[in-house]
């Protein structure tokens, strides 16, 4: 009986490790991207730093609305925003990115270190780890595998950092006026729906034991 319990525990432990396996797939972060990130921190948040580092306090969950990992990765894998992103280019030339990307089969990729700033959420990039989920359109809804991967990843990140919040991208404006909010231009706001209310609610319910809050408790 004892042997059975030990074997069961070991299999469970191995399953946890496998569930949290992260593939390193770094996007380009050259000197140009570093300089653009430091300029963004200064212009948008009034933060003058020597390094583009952040102290994570929250996780922001997104969807890419792009159907494949390859296309999504290529979109992030450049230092400057393309000319097609005129709507947000006025706020800075730094390209969008995130620290993590989760494919539709639940595979987790790390694109950037947790403590390096990625441009993924207005007003909060200086303290937020971004998780992008491939898909999110009518024909590519987010999957159960992605849900599980988000939960596993957030649990892991909570063990590494002093996180306080986990929110959906669409909830970011609820932090206006919060101590963490640093966007200097009150008119620089966009409307978002990702990753959907049902998806983020399921994530928060699954990690409730971690004490992470949503924007309604800020």
GIVEN-V230727 format. One record per residue. D_LAST is the distance of its C-alpha to the last C-alpha in whole Angstrom. Layout:
BEGIN
D_LAST  D_LAST
END
This chain:
BEGIN
48  46  47  46  42  42  43  40  38  39  39  35  34  36  34  31  32  34  30  29  31  30  33  33  33  32  32  34  33  36  36  35  32  31  32  30  27  27  28  25  23  25  25  22  20  22  22  26  27  30  28  26  24  20  18  16  12  12  14  15  17  20  23  26  28  31  33  34  33  36  35  31  32  35  32  30  33  34  33  33  32  35  36  35  31  32  29  27  29  29  26  28  31  29  29  26  25  23  23  24  26  27  30  31  33  30  31  29  29  28  29  27  26  22  22  24  22  23  22  20  17  17  15  14  17  17  15  15  17  19  21  23  25  28  29  27  30  32  34  32  29  27  29  28  29  27  24  26  26  22  21  24  22  19  20  22  20  18  21  22  18  16  13  9  8  11  11  14  15  15  12  11  12  9  7  10  10  7  9  10  11  15  17  20  21  19  22  21  19  21  20  20  20  20  20  20  18  20  20  16  16  19  18  15  17  20  17  16  18  16  13  11  7  7  5  6  4  0
END
